[in-house]
Amino acid sequence: MYVAVLWVQPPQTEFSNGFGFLDSIRDGNRALDSLRFASPARSLMFNNRTKKGKKQQWNSCSVSTNLRYQCTGDSRVDSGSNFPIISSMVASPAGEMAVSSEEKVYNVVLKQAALVKRQLRSDGNLDVKPDIVVPGTLSLLSEAYDRCGEICAEYAKTFYLGTLLMTPERQRAIWAIYVWCRRTDELVDGPNASHITPSALDRWDARLEDLFQGRPFDMLDAALSDTVSKFPVDIQPFNDMIEGMRLDLRKSRYKNFDELYLYCYYVAGTVGLMSVPVMGIAPESQATTESVYNAALALGIANQLTNILRDVGEDARRGRIYLPQDELAQAGLSDDDIFAGKVTDKWRNFMKKQIKRARMFFDEAEKGVTELSAASRWPVKHQETFYTNNLNKNQKS
């Protein structure tokens, strides 16, 4: 038995509170498909009133939520209804509500935003903390940051040039974050990837914990350790990125977009959450801290979706398919079609829908760029332009 929840909203109203019904459904081993949203329900309140004498038992409920993305599925309860579907979730046979990937990630966004808001309340700003210099270490730390800048310039030249418009403290911190992310990605995609095991990632995770505690392992770790001591950067996005690397070791298929969304958050959305505390929010911004973080997350998701669509062939040669399996099947495509690399009308139609979804995330990200500190906008804007250009190339090919 599965339990499905359907939220409905009266037309022409702003959604903050809605109502719904809890329906017990038995359909073999299958449950109703759920529509996917980037904004989850924040609270659920169920009333145990049941219509007796019926085959189906309906329990009324209410929901308080903060809707951020438009529905990617059918927006109507049925063809004759004026009530848009807000969300649909599925519960396990034990009665526990299944939590979507979007809800898991949004909870992380709220946590990261709360950290920054606490910093603002305590300090009044997000200025970098002053250096606490241990004799003999200042020159070594400066050398560590310089090396991070060199690596950033070598592998992300235009982004590096954009960071030069930032304050020296912020640019060095962004270099340190970039280098750590690159080193983490290289563990599973670099020249030694075939030798990487889950235990190696566990050691990398432990090393991360050490550097956050002020115990860096090497020069490059020292730069990040110094950065997180000065800015309100939390360890969770870093831990989550390592979890994305673990997924690459054990998973080569994603059955639906909900699974793929979580992967995209792990390997790319996390970068946005790491960077916002360093880049800073403009003093004149009227946006909520949560909305800025949400835009940063959306940019990471959009960038990774673009990478996936660009690298379909390369990933297939490594036995990986980062496309939702259920959507491939709906389009009449299979893994064999991906491995064959044939461009057909079915493939073109499928890609149009995938590109449309990526653009939706870019549109959400665009809202947050102008809320960043003025000196931090250029590298972010450039990155967004770079990836949207890649998306345009995918659409033309």
Disulfide bonds with the S-S distance in Angstrom:
none
